[in-house]
């Protein structure tokens, strides 16, 4: 149960941190468009990082 609670708090921390970054970068007026832009930026970063760790095929 403690692991579930820790995962919940960690996920909540990530969500609020993402919201704070978007609010700080784009302001409250462009928050919705900022969320889309930052999500695309984070997604492309994760994709680039995962391309580097592709497993090698066994021959």
Beta strands, then each sheet from edge to edge (+ up, - down):
end
